[in-house]
Amino acid sequence: MLIYKVVETSQVDDLNLEKILNTWTPEGWHLEGIHFAMREASRRPGMAFVTFSREEDE
C-alpha cells in the first residue's frame, strides 16, 4: 500500500527545505514534490508543502 506524508513549513529557505529532505528520506520516504503558496505582496513564497510517499505493508 502506498502512503503519503505532507510536511508544511512557513520557513521557505534552502536550509529549512534541506533539513526537511534530510530528515525524512533516511526514514524511507521518497520525495514526490514541493508546492509553494505565494504571498500576494511578495515574490517569495509564504509557505511550502513537501510531499513524500513510501510503500508499506498492509
N, C-alpha and C positions, 0 to 999 in steps of 0.2 A: 504494500500500500504506500503510495506517495503522500507525504505530509509536507506542510509548508510552515515556515516561520517568517514573521514580519517584524523587523526592528525599526522603530520610529526614532528619529533624532531631530532635535532643533539646532544642534551644533553641526552645521553643514560646512566642514572644512576637511582638508585632506587627512589630517592626523586623526580626527574622530572617525571618519569613514574607514581608514586603515585599521583602527582599533576594533571596529565592529567586524570587519572581514577577518582579522587575525584572531578574534575571539571565537567566532562560530565555525569557520572552515575546519579547524582541527577537531571539532566535535562531530564531523561527518556531514555538515551542511554544505550544499553546493549553491553558489550564487546564482540566482535567477535574474536579478536586475536591481537597478537603483532608480527610483522615481522621485522627482523633485517637485515640491509645491512652491510656486513662486509667490513673492510678495508683490503687491501692486506698485508700490513706490520704490522698488529696488530691482536691480538686475540680479542680485544674489538670491538664491533660494532661501525660503524661510524654514523649510523642513525637508527631510529626506526619509523615504521609506525603502529599506533594504530588504529584499525578499530572498529567501533561501528555500531549498527543498531537500529532502532525502527520503530514501526508501526505508520502510520499517516493516517488520513482521507484524502480522495481524494478531 
